[in-house]
Amino acid sequence: MNTMPVLLTAEQARADLDRNGITIAQFCRQHDLNKNLVSDLLNGRKKGVRGEARRAAVLLRIKDGVISN
């Protein structure tokens, strides 16, 4: 059975990081992301449409998608 992943709002994604005891800086280091970009996503200043912003949004579960290496 193919289930759709549950997408989060930016607020829920931030709460999920907090609940797991992960700071934005730790998340960024773990996934090799720019801290300012992730903060912009979580604060709604970026939409995560292309490039690194999209990759970050998918990792945060804000956007649905596949990340290819």
Order of alpha helices (4+ residues) and beta strands (2+ residues): alpha-alpha-alpha-alpha
